[in-house]
Amino acid sequence: MASNYLEFQFKIHPPVPASEILIAELGSLGFESFVENEDGVTAYILKEEFNENMLTEVRILDSDEFKISYSSSEIQQVNWNEEWEKNFQPIVVDDICSVRAPFHPKPETEFDIVIEPKMSFGTGHHATTHMMIQFILKNEWKGKSVLDMGCGTGVLAILSSQKGANPVEAIDIDNWCYLNSLENIERNNVPEISVKEGGAELLGEKKYDVIIANINRNILLNDMQKYVSVLQPDGDLYLSGFYKEDIPIIQEACEKLGLKFQENLEKDKWVAVKFSL
Ligand SMILES: C[S@@+](CC[C@H](N)C(=O)[O-])C[C@H]1O[C@@H](n2cnc3c(N)ncnc32)[C@H](O)[C@@H]1O
């Protein structure tokens, strides 16, 4: 791919495992291809698509815990696949589920998900994806209707389908993630998964046995009511994308909507929580 791109180095001070939230925000602003490094994230955006207001949006992520700074430079050519091949290692969750790129050898695990992430979130490397995979692995999924909100690469929707969920639907607000999920679903030869581009406004009358949403605290708080309105009685809602200290606010919002806390997983300060109606 040869285009005029801006390359941004975003540094997180002090370095904390917050880069995936930064990546999710950058992705929704129109940045492409993200490479995580020790200090933060390198991200790219087409020069004509960049505007200064985007950096104001990024600064809103600053908190008591960390601050984000950046520098930028203009570049002519990016080979995104080479970037990923340098940076993307396969992962194995609980010895039974691998998430890997097409160029990695086939593993022996029971579940094998092949993802070409390009610039979408969801390689399984991040704690939140890892924990959502653990939840899917350890709970009954067979025959259940599953909605994956904020599907990224489609990794959780693909695993849901491999675990026997049917039908599976996936939604992401980002055009790149929508397209990338379609590609990855085809690559994994799973039964048809419906993918839509948008947010909670796409949810209508149809109800689901299970909803999984790994997004971020504020979007979850904002959209949770809509999610619950399309959850079957006795349905389960699995949420991630927030820190342990956010559990009380998430739990309070869920309980107001009639959900009961079931269980939470914790990894690198991040949590994933299961609620049931
Ligand atoms: C943290 S990533 C999770 C990706 C994948 N599900 C995983 O677990 O690895 C969050 C995803 O949510 C999407 N997203 C952000 N806001 C959203 C919204 N309001 N509705 C739906 N998707 C959204 C982002 O584009 C991003 O792909």
The ligand as a Tripos MOL2 file, in Angstrom:
@<TRIPOS>MOLECULE
LIG
   27    29     1     0     0
SMALL
NO_CHARGES

@<TRIPOS>ATOM
      1 C1        -11.7090   -3.3780   22.8440 C.3       1 LIG1
      2 S1        -12.1770   -3.7030   21.1900 S.3       1 LIG1
      3 C2        -12.7660   -5.4020   21.3340 C.3       1 LIG1
      4 C3        -12.6080   -6.2350   20.0880 C.3       1 LIG1
      5 C4        -12.9300   -7.7160   20.2610 C.3       1 LIG1
      6 N1        -14.3260   -7.9230   20.5630 N.3       1 LIG1
      7 C5        -12.0770   -8.3350   21.3470 C.2       1 LIG1
      8 O1        -12.6320   -8.7250   22.3850 O.co2     1 LIG1
      9 O2        -10.8570   -8.4060   21.1770 O.co2     1 LIG1
     10 C6        -13.6400   -2.7320   21.1320 C.3       1 LIG1
     11 C7        -14.2990   -2.6640   19.7810 C.3       1 LIG1
     12 O3        -15.5260   -1.9600   19.9630 O.3       1 LIG1
     13 C8        -15.7600   -1.1200   18.8480 C.3       1 LIG1
     14 N2        -16.6730   -0.0660   19.3140 N.ar      1 LIG1
     15 C9        -16.3670    1.1130   19.8960 C.ar      1 LIG1
     16 N3        -17.4880    1.7730   20.2230 N.ar      1 LIG1
     17 C10       -18.5320    0.9930   19.8520 C.ar      1 LIG1
     18 C11       -19.9500    1.1080   19.9430 C.ar      1 LIG1
     19 N4        -20.5350    2.1790   20.4930 N.pl3     1 LIG1
     20 N5        -20.7210    0.1070   19.4680 N.ar      1 LIG1
     21 C12       -20.1520   -0.9750   18.8780 C.ar      1 LIG1
     22 N6        -18.8100   -1.1370   18.7550 N.ar      1 LIG1
     23 C13       -18.0080   -0.1820   19.2450 C.ar      1 LIG1
     24 C14       -14.3640   -0.6660   18.4230 C.3       1 LIG1
     25 O4        -14.3530   -0.2960   17.0650 O.3       1 LIG1
     26 C15       -13.5200   -1.9020   18.7150 C.3       1 LIG1
     27 O5        -13.4110   -2.7180   17.5820 O.3       1 LIG1
@<TRIPOS>BOND
     1     1     2 1
     2     2     3 1
     3     2    10 1
     4     3     4 1
     5     4     5 1
     6     5     6 1
     7     5     7 1
     8     7     8 2
     9     7     9 1
    10    10    11 1
    11    11    12 1
    12    11    26 1
    13    12    13 1
    14    13    14 1
    15    13    24 1
    16    14    15 ar
    17    14    23 ar
    18    15    16 ar
    19    16    17 ar
    20    17    18 ar
    21    17    23 ar
    22    18    19 1
    23    18    20 ar
    24    20    21 ar
    25    21    22 ar
    26    22    23 ar
    27    24    25 1
    28    24    26 1
    29    26    27 1
@<TRIPOS>SUBSTRUCTURE
     1 LIG1         1 GROUP 0 **** ****
